[in-house]
Amino acid sequence: MFENSTNTITFRPIDKYAAGQTFYFTIVVKEKNSVSVKYEYFCTLKMLGKVIVKNMTIDYTDVNYTINWFSNHSTGSILFNVPVDMVWMKANFYKMFNVYWQANTYR
């Protein structure tokens, strides 16, 4: 994502298998009113961490979720894109999610 106010490009990988990998890409900057003036910048992006090799013998399922609502009483609703074993989820909730809370009256 490019942030115009700071001229910063931010990469936020969503896959843990990107750790330790190196990616190459080109950024092309072109003048608005010219067909011939452009500048190419060749970039290298090295992700931090150790390389994690994905075991291709396992049938992985990508599970996405949306927090539909959240109340002042710490109750809410999470909607998953695929069926989820909720008994297992309840037993392993804090292993799957980091939960942070701060009162809005904190000063």
N, C-alpha and C positions, 0 to 999 in steps of 0.2 A: 504494500500500500504506500503510495506517495503522499507525503504531507507537504503541501505547497508552502505553508508559512515557515517551515524550518528546512525545506529542501532535503528531506530525509526519506529514504526508502526503508520500510519496515517489513521484515519477513516473519511470518508467524506460522511455522509448519504445524499441521495438525496430526502428522504421522510420526510416531516415535522412531520409525525406521529411517528417517532422514538424518538422525544423529550420526555424526562422524563422516558424513558424505560431503563431497565437493561438487558444486554446481557451477556451470559456466553459462553466461548469458551476455547479451549485448544490449546496451541502452543507446537509442538513436535520438539525438536532439536535432530538430529541423527548424530552420527559420520559418516563420509563419507565411511571409509573402515571397518566398523564394522556392523555386523548384530544384535548385542545384546546391544550395548551401545546407549541409547537414554535418553533424559530428557524431562519430560512433565511439562509444566507450566499451571496451571489452572488460567484463567483470568476472571475478571469481568469488564465490560464496562458499566458505568453509563452515559447516555446521559444527557446533561444539558437541562433545560427548564421544562415547565409544560406539563403533559400528555395531548395530544389532542386526543379525541375520534372521530373516523371517523364515520360519519353518513352513515350507510349502506343502507338507503332507497333511497339515491341519486345515480344515475347512473353516476359514475365518468369516465372521459376520460383522459388518460394520453396524454399530448401533448408535443412532443419533437421538438426542433428547432436546426437549424444549421445556423451560419452566413457564407454565401457563400463567400462574398467579402465585403471589406470596403475600401472606397477611401480616399484620402487626403482632399476631399471636404465634408466630413461627410455624404456621401451617401453610401448605401450598399444594401445588399439583405439578407433576412432571409427566410429560407425554413422550413416549418412546415411539420410534418409527417402525419397530418390529416387536413381536411378543417377547416379554421378558419374564423370567421366573422370579416372581415377586417375593417368594419365601427366601430364595437365595439372596436377592437384592437387599431385603431387610437385614439379613445376617451379615452382609458384607458391605453395607452402605458406606461406612466410614473408611473402608479400604479403597473404595471407588471414587469418593468425592472428598475434597477438602472444603470444610464448611467454616466460613469466617462470619462473625457477627459483631456489630458495633451499634450501640444505642444511638439514635439520632439526637438524643439530649446530652450526649457526652461532650464535655468542654475541656 
